[in-house]
Amino acid sequence: MRKYKHRLSGLTENDVWREPIIPFYGNMGRPETIQDLENRKAYIKKIKEIREDIKRGNLAVTSDGKIIAIKGEPVEITFILPFKPRRPAGGFRVMYEYANRLAKRGFKVHLIYPIRTQYMKYRLPYSIRRILSRIEGFRKDIWFDFEPSVTMSYVLQVEDKYIPDADIVIATWWSTVLEMGRLNTSKGRKINLIQGFENWEGHEDLLFASYDMKDTVNVVVASYLKNIVSKYTKNRIELIENGVDNTKYFIRDRIENRNPASVAMTYSIQEIKGSKYGLEALMLVKESIPELQVELFGISPCPDGLPEWIRYFREPDDLCGLYNRNAIFISNSFTEGFGLVSVESMFCGCALVCTDIEGHQEYAFEGKTALLVEVRDVKQMAERIIYLIRNNEYRIAMAKNGNEYVQRFRWDNAIEKMRKVIENLL
């Protein structure tokens, strides 16, 4: 780790810019001692140096007035991802947003994609994956726009000889975190970004071990995850809820003007997303509300046999527009780390109907910001949707309450919290 010549701990903007006070003693105004004068001269010299370093950009003043070292060159951050995704995925998108937004703030960011990660289930054998990585090179993902300064590369696996030295290293997913935990300290101070209770593939003993890696700060995206993680480690735990880009997701079409019988839903072939139960609920709603119109979206191919009143959009370019065309958004997930898509819909003015799971409970409060249903309860989901359609004023009020509440989950807030975590580690 790089060191800075000044001792900056606890130093604030007020200390740097105020003029030093000359102490006097007694009623006669006796001047300071020789030692006092020498100490004061050294202090003034140090303050002058710090002032010059701020002007040169070697030091910076944080939002809360503290002085931090820029160290003459950007702080280097390595992000280690489990693999390179070909299509949009929530957990990867969060890591990418952090990488991009930290790069915009002057950090030097590099993304690492291991070709082999323990316990990962791959569709292609290792030899083919390695060949494909050479063909692709270090091309950036087509579904995410990176800052030009963000670099990336493939490595065979997460080991010291393949990972560059840095100031900070951040990993997500328990298996990748275990491998990060074995890296030398020269690879950076370690952060484990926990985006869900990742027990769906088994190996709970290893999952819990990943919470307790030596010299690692755990960052969780939801308060229920903080409660879980705290049972298995004494390590520092920071809560930083996922962020939403409020310049990308916002209300375009007035909530009051939307067709009450319009519903949006994410479609996924993953069983834990509960799409099957959502579709069954919508079929029941259609029987009671013939004018119902539904828009689905996702990364999977269009499901077979959809009726004409359900439209499907694969990887839509204007997701904000889709949310704004609909009055209601439904989420049927069995489990979520945070449920980012639901929050996006609320930023865009949708009234939320969702399963009563811990990930949703960060923002979905029964009767206030959302209506909650039991997991797999098709009938209850249908009833809740019908209730909102038939009680339009209630739907409007709840959508407005939800939109107001989720404004706290903006990316600017998340990045500022992460920056402070990084700052405290340096």
C-alpha positions as CSV (number, residue, x, y, z in Angstrom):
1,M,0.0,0.0,0.0
2,R,1.2,3.5,-0.8
3,K,2.0,5.8,2.0
4,Y,1.6,9.6,2.1
5,K,4.1,11.9,3.8
6,H,1.6,13.8,5.9
7,R,-0.2,12.4,8.9
8,L,-3.8,13.2,7.8
9,S,-5.9,11.3,10.3
10,G,-8.5,13.5,11.8
11,L,-7.3,16.6,9.9
12,T,-10.2,18.7,8.6
13,E,-10.7,21.7,6.2
14,N,-10.9,24.0,9.2
15,D,-7.5,23.0,10.5
16,V,-5.9,23.7,7.1
17,W,-7.4,27.0,6.2
18,R,-7.7,28.9,9.5
19,E,-4.8,31.0,10.6
20,P,-2.8,29.6,13.6
21,I,-3.5,31.4,16.9
22,I,-0.4,32.7,18.9
23,P,-0.9,31.6,22.6
24,F,-0.2,34.1,25.4
25,Y,0.1,33.4,29.1
26,G,-1.1,35.3,32.2
27,N,-2.4,38.8,32.6
28,M,0.8,40.4,31.4
29,G,0.5,38.8,28.0
30,R,3.9,37.0,28.2
31,P,4.7,35.5,24.8
32,E,5.0,31.8,24.1
33,T,8.2,29.9,25.1
34,I,11.0,29.1,22.7
35,Q,9.7,25.6,22.4
36,D,6.2,26.9,21.7
37,L,7.7,29.1,18.9
38,E,9.5,26.1,17.4
39,N,6.4,23.9,17.5
40,R,4.4,26.7,15.9
41,K,6.9,27.2,13.1
42,A,6.8,23.4,12.4
43,Y,3.0,23.5,12.5
44,I,2.8,26.5,10.1
45,K,5.3,24.8,7.7
46,K,3.2,21.6,7.7
47,I,0.0,23.5,7.1
48,K,1.6,25.4,4.2
49,E,2.7,22.2,2.6
50,I,-0.8,20.7,2.9
51,R,-2.3,23.8,1.4
52,E,0.0,23.6,-1.6
53,D,-0.7,19.9,-2.0
54,I,-4.5,20.6,-2.1
55,K,-3.8,23.2,-4.8
56,R,-1.7,20.8,-6.8
57,G,-4.3,18.0,-6.4
58,N,-2.2,15.7,-4.3
59,L,-4.7,16.1,-1.4
60,A,-8.5,16.5,-1.5
61,V,-11.2,17.8,0.8
62,T,-14.1,15.3,1.3
63,S,-17.8,16.3,1.5
64,D,-17.6,16.2,5.3
65,G,-14.5,18.5,5.4
66,K,-11.8,15.8,6.0
67,I,-8.4,15.9,4.2
68,I,-7.5,12.8,2.3
69,A,-4.4,11.8,0.2
70,I,-4.8,11.5,-3.5
71,K,-1.2,10.0,-3.4
72,G,-0.1,11.5,-6.6
73,E,-1.9,8.9,-8.7
74,P,-5.4,7.4,-8.6
75,V,-6.4,4.8,-6.1
76,E,-6.5,1.5,-7.9
77,I,-9.5,-0.8,-7.6
78,T,-9.9,-4.3,-8.9
79,F,-13.3,-5.8,-9.3
80,I,-13.4,-9.6,-9.5
81,L,-16.5,-11.1,-11.1
82,P,-17.5,-14.8,-11.1
83,F,-17.6,-14.8,-15.0
84,K,-18.3,-12.6,-18.0
85,P,-22.0,-12.3,-18.6
86,R,-23.3,-12.1,-22.2
87,R,-26.7,-10.7,-21.2
88,P,-27.9,-8.2,-18.6
89,A,-27.9,-9.6,-15.1
90,G,-28.8,-7.7,-11.9
91,G,-25.8,-8.5,-9.7
92,F,-23.3,-7.8,-12.5
93,R,-25.1,-4.6,-13.4
94,V,-24.6,-3.4,-9.8
95,M,-20.9,-4.2,-10.0
96,Y,-20.6,-2.5,-13.3
97,E,-22.3,0.6,-12.0
98,Y,-19.9,0.8,-9.1
99,A,-17.0,0.4,-11.4
100,N,-18.2,3.1,-13.8
101,R,-19.2,5.6,-11.2
102,L,-16.0,5.2,-9.2
103,A,-14.0,5.6,-12.4
104,K,-15.9,8.9,-13.0
105,R,-14.7,10.0,-9.5
106,G,-11.1,9.5,-10.5
107,F,-10.4,6.0,-9.3
108,K,-8.4,3.7,-11.6
109,V,-10.7,0.7,-12.1
110,H,-10.0,-2.8,-13.6
111,L,-12.4,-5.7,-14.0
112,I,-11.2,-9.3,-13.8
113,Y,-13.1,-12.2,-15.4
114,P,-11.8,-15.6,-14.3
115,I,-12.3,-18.4,-16.8
116,R,-12.5,-20.9,-14.0
117,T,-14.3,-20.3,-10.7
118,Q,-14.8,-23.0,-8.1
119,Y,-18.3,-24.4,-7.8
120,M,-19.5,-22.5,-10.9
121,K,-21.7,-24.6,-13.2
122,Y,-20.5,-24.0,-16.8
123,R,-22.4,-24.7,-20.0
124,L,-19.1,-25.1,-21.9
125,P,-15.9,-27.0,-21.0
126,Y,-12.8,-25.1,-19.7
127,S,-10.9,-25.6,-22.9
128,I,-13.6,-24.0,-25.0
129,R,-14.1,-21.1,-22.5
130,R,-10.4,-20.4,-22.7
131,I,-10.4,-20.3,-26.5
132,L,-13.4,-18.0,-26.5
133,S,-11.7,-15.6,-24.1
134,R,-8.8,-15.3,-26.5
135,I,-11.2,-14.7,-29.4
136,E,-13.1,-12.1,-27.5
137,G,-10.0,-10.5,-26.0
138,F,-10.8,-7.6,-23.6
139,R,-13.9,-6.3,-25.5
140,K,-16.4,-4.5,-23.3
141,D,-19.9,-5.9,-22.8
142,I,-22.4,-4.9,-25.5
143,W,-25.2,-4.4,-22.9
144,F,-23.4,-1.9,-20.7
145,D,-21.7,1.4,-21.6
146,F,-18.4,1.6,-19.7
147,E,-16.3,4.7,-19.0
148,P,-13.3,4.8,-21.4
149,S,-10.9,4.6,-18.4
150,V,-12.3,1.3,-17.2
151,T,-10.1,-1.6,-18.2
152,M,-10.8,-5.4,-18.1
153,S,-9.2,-8.7,-18.7
154,Y,-9.6,-12.5,-18.5
155,V,-7.5,-14.5,-16.1
156,L,-7.3,-18.3,-15.8
157,Q,-8.4,-18.2,-12.2
158,V,-8.2,-16.0,-9.1
159,E,-4.7,-16.5,-7.9
160,D,-1.9,-14.0,-6.9
161,K,0.0,-14.5,-10.1
162,Y,-3.0,-13.5,-12.2
163,I,-4.3,-10.6,-10.2
164,P,-2.6,-7.1,-10.4
165,D,-1.5,-5.2,-7.3
166,A,-4.0,-2.6,-6.3
167,D,-5.2,-0.5,-3.3
168,I,-8.7,-2.1,-3.1
169,V,-10.1,-5.4,-4.4
170,I,-13.9,-6.0,-4.5
171,A,-15.6,-9.4,-5.2
172,T,-19.2,-10.6,-5.3
173,W,-20.7,-14.2,-5.0
174,W,-19.4,-16.4,-2.2
175,S,-17.1,-18.6,-4.2
176,T,-15.3,-15.7,-5.8
177,V,-15.0,-14.1,-2.4
178,L,-13.4,-17.2,-0.9
179,E,-10.8,-17.0,-3.7
180,M,-10.3,-13.3,-3.1
181,G,-9.7,-14.0,0.6
182,R,-6.7,-16.1,-0.3
183,L,-5.0,-13.3,-2.2
184,N,-1.9,-11.5,-0.9
185,T,-2.4,-8.1,0.8
186,S,-0.6,-6.5,-2.1
187,K,-3.7,-7.1,-4.2
188,G,-5.6,-4.6,-2.1
189,R,-7.8,-4.2,0.9
190,K,-10.7,-6.6,0.5
191,I,-14.4,-5.8,0.2
192,N,-17.1,-8.5,-0.1
193,L,-20.2,-7.1,-1.9
194,I,-23.1,-9.4,-0.7
195,Q,-26.1,-9.0,-3.0
196,G,-28.3,-11.8,-1.7
197,F,-28.5,-14.8,0.6
198,E,-26.8,-17.1,-2.0
199,N,-27.8,-20.4,-0.6
200,W,-29.8,-21.6,-3.6
201,E,-27.0,-23.9,-4.8
202,G,-26.2,-25.5,-1.4
203,H,-22.7,-25.2,0.1
204,E,-24.0,-23.2,3.0
205,D,-20.9,-24.0,5.1
206,L,-18.7,-22.3,2.4
207,L,-21.2,-19.4,2.0
208,F,-21.0,-18.7,5.8
209,A,-17.2,-19.0,5.6
210,S,-17.2,-16.3,2.9
211,Y,-18.7,-13.9,5.4
212,D,-15.7,-14.3,7.7
213,M,-12.7,-13.8,5.4
214,K,-9.7,-12.3,7.2
215,D,-9.2,-8.5,6.8
216,T,-12.4,-8.2,4.7
217,V,-15.2,-5.7,5.0
218,N,-18.6,-7.1,4.2
219,V,-20.9,-4.7,2.3
220,V,-24.5,-5.8,2.2
221,V,-27.3,-4.4,0.0
222,A,-30.2,-4.9,2.5
223,S,-30.7,-4.8,6.2
224,Y,-31.9,-8.4,6.5
225,L,-28.6,-9.5,4.9
226,K,-26.7,-7.6,7.6
227,N,-28.7,-9.6,10.2
228,I,-27.7,-12.9,8.6
229,V,-24.0,-12.0,8.0
230,S,-23.5,-10.8,11.6
231,K,-24.3,-14.3,12.9
232,Y,-21.2,-15.7,11.2
233,T,-18.5,-13.0,11.6
234,K,-17.1,-10.3,13.7
235,N,-15.9,-8.5,10.6
236,R,-17.1,-5.0,9.8
237,I,-20.4,-4.9,8.0
238,E,-21.6,-1.9,6.0
239,L,-25.2,-1.5,4.7
240,I,-25.3,0.2,1.2
241,E,-28.6,-0.3,-0.5
242,N,-28.5,-0.8,-4.3
243,G,-28.8,2.3,-6.3
244,V,-31.1,3.3,-9.2
245,D,-30.1,5.9,-11.8
246,N,-32.8,8.6,-11.3
247,T,-31.7,10.2,-14.6
248,K,-32.7,7.0,-16.4
249,Y,-35.7,5.9,-14.4
250,F,-38.2,8.6,-13.6
251,I,-41.9,9.5,-14.1
252,R,-42.5,10.6,-17.6
253,D,-46.3,9.9,-17.8
254,R,-48.4,11.2,-15.0
255,I,-49.5,8.4,-12.6
256,E,-53.1,9.7,-12.7
257,N,-53.2,9.5,-16.5
258,R,-52.3,5.8,-16.9
259,N,-54.6,3.1,-17.9
260,P,-55.5,1.4,-14.5
261,A,-55.8,-2.0,-16.2
262,S,-52.2,-2.0,-17.5
263,V,-49.6,-4.3,-15.8
264,A,-45.9,-4.9,-16.3
265,M,-43.9,-7.9,-15.1
266,T,-40.4,-9.3,-15.6
267,Y,-40.3,-12.7,-17.3
268,S,-37.6,-15.2,-16.4
269,I,-37.0,-18.9,-16.9
270,Q,-35.4,-19.1,-13.5
271,E,-37.8,-20.9,-11.2
272,I,-37.0,-18.6,-8.2
273,K,-38.3,-15.6,-10.1
274,G,-41.9,-17.1,-10.0
275,S,-42.9,-16.0,-13.5
276,K,-45.1,-19.1,-13.9
277,Y,-47.2,-18.0,-11.0
278,G,-47.4,-14.4,-12.2
279,L,-48.7,-15.5,-15.6
280,E,-51.3,-17.7,-13.9
281,A,-52.4,-14.8,-11.8
282,L,-52.7,-12.5,-14.8
283,M,-54.9,-15.1,-16.6
284,L,-57.3,-15.0,-13.6
285,V,-57.3,-11.2,-13.7
286,K,-58.2,-11.2,-17.4
287,E,-61.4,-13.2,-16.5
288,S,-62.6,-10.4,-14.2
289,I,-61.1,-7.5,-16.1
290,P,-61.5,-8.1,-19.9
291,E,-59.7,-4.9,-20.8
292,L,-56.5,-5.9,-19.0
293,Q,-53.3,-5.3,-21.0
294,V,-49.9,-6.8,-20.0
295,E,-46.3,-6.1,-21.0
296,L,-43.6,-8.6,-20.1
297,F,-39.8,-8.1,-20.5
298,G,-36.7,-10.1,-19.8
299,I,-33.5,-11.6,-21.3
300,S,-35.0,-15.0,-22.2
301,P,-36.7,-15.8,-25.5
302,C,-40.4,-15.1,-25.7
303,P,-42.4,-17.7,-23.9
304,D,-44.6,-19.9,-26.1
305,G,-48.4,-19.5,-26.3
306,L,-48.8,-15.9,-25.1
307,P,-52.2,-14.5,-25.8
308,E,-52.5,-11.3,-27.9
309,W,-53.2,-9.1,-24.8
310,I,-49.7,-9.9,-23.4
311,R,-46.8,-8.4,-25.2
312,Y,-43.2,-9.5,-24.6
313,F,-40.1,-7.3,-25.0
314,R,-36.7,-9.0,-25.0
315,E,-34.0,-6.7,-23.6
316,P,-36.0,-3.5,-24.2
317,D,-34.0,-0.4,-25.1
318,D,-36.4,1.9,-23.3
319,L,-37.3,0.2,-20.0
320,C,-38.3,3.6,-18.5
321,G,-40.9,4.0,-21.2
322,L,-42.3,0.5,-20.6
323,Y,-42.6,1.2,-16.8
324,N,-44.3,4.5,-17.6
325,R,-46.9,2.9,-19.9
326,N,-48.1,0.7,-17.1
327,A,-50.0,1.5,-13.9
328,I,-49.0,-1.6,-11.9
329,F,-45.8,-3.7,-11.7
330,I,-45.8,-7.2,-10.2
331,S,-42.9,-9.2,-8.8
332,N,-43.4,-12.9,-8.0
333,S,-39.9,-13.8,-6.8
334,F,-39.3,-16.5,-4.2
335,T,-36.1,-14.7,-3.1
336,E,-34.4,-11.4,-3.9
337,G,-31.3,-9.8,-2.6
338,F,-32.8,-6.3,-3.0
339,G,-35.3,-6.6,-6.0
340,L,-33.8,-3.8,-8.1
341,V,-36.3,-4.1,-10.9
342,S,-39.2,-3.5,-8.5
343,V,-37.5,-0.3,-7.3
344,E,-36.9,0.9,-10.9
345,S,-40.7,0.5,-11.5
346,M,-41.5,2.6,-8.4
347,F,-39.1,5.3,-9.6
348,C,-41.2,5.4,-12.8
349,G,-44.5,5.6,-10.9
350,C,-45.8,2.0,-10.9
351,A,-47.9,0.7,-8.1
352,L,-46.1,-2.4,-6.8
353,V,-47.7,-5.8,-6.0
354,C,-45.0,-8.2,-4.8
355,T,-44.2,-11.3,-2.8
356,D,-43.7,-10.9,0.9
357,I,-40.0,-11.7,1.0
358,E,-37.1,-10.1,2.9
359,G,-35.5,-8.5,-0.2
360,H,-38.8,-6.7,-1.0
361,Q,-39.3,-5.6,2.6
362,E,-36.6,-2.9,2.2
363,Y,-39.2,-0.7,0.5
364,A,-42.5,-2.6,0.1
365,F,-44.7,-1.8,3.1
366,E,-48.1,-3.3,3.1
367,G,-50.8,-0.8,2.1
368,K,-48.4,2.1,2.1
369,T,-45.9,1.6,-0.7
370,A,-47.0,-1.8,-2.0
371,L,-49.4,-4.7,-1.7
372,L,-47.8,-7.9,-0.5
373,V,-48.7,-11.5,-1.4
374,E,-47.5,-14.9,-0.3
375,V,-45.0,-16.7,-2.5
376,R,-46.7,-18.9,-5.1
377,D,-50.2,-17.7,-4.1
378,V,-51.7,-17.2,-7.6
379,K,-55.2,-16.3,-6.3
380,Q,-54.0,-13.7,-3.8
381,M,-51.8,-12.1,-6.5
382,A,-54.8,-11.9,-8.8
383,E,-57.0,-10.4,-6.1
384,R,-54.5,-7.7,-5.3
385,I,-54.1,-6.7,-8.9
386,I,-57.9,-6.6,-9.4
387,Y,-58.2,-4.4,-6.2
388,L,-55.8,-1.8,-7.6
389,I,-57.5,-1.7,-11.0
390,R,-60.9,-1.2,-9.4
391,N,-59.7,1.3,-6.8
392,N,-57.9,3.8,-9.0
393,E,-57.5,6.5,-6.4
394,Y,-55.9,4.0,-4.0
395,R,-53.6,2.9,-6.7
396,I,-52.6,6.5,-7.5
397,A,-51.9,7.3,-3.8
398,M,-49.9,4.1,-3.2
399,A,-47.8,4.7,-6.4
400,K,-47.0,8.2,-5.3
401,N,-46.0,7.0,-1.8
402,G,-43.8,4.4,-3.2
403,N,-42.1,6.8,-5.6
404,E,-41.4,9.2,-2.8
405,Y,-40.0,6.5,-0.5
406,V,-37.6,5.0,-3.1
407,Q,-35.9,8.3,-3.9
408,R,-33.4,7.4,-1.1
409,F,-32.1,4.5,-3.3
410,R,-30.3,6.8,-5.8
411,W,-26.9,5.8,-7.1
412,D,-25.4,9.0,-5.9
413,N,-26.1,8.0,-2.3
414,A,-24.8,4.5,-2.8
415,I,-21.6,5.7,-4.4
416,E,-20.9,8.2,-1.7
417,K,-21.3,5.5,1.0
418,M,-19.0,3.1,-0.9
419,R,-16.4,5.9,-1.4
420,K,-16.4,6.4,2.3
421,V,-15.8,2.7,2.9
422,I,-12.9,2.7,0.5
423,E,-11.5,5.9,2.0
424,N,-11.5,4.4,5.5
425,L,-9.6,1.4,4.3
426,L,-6.8,3.3,2.7
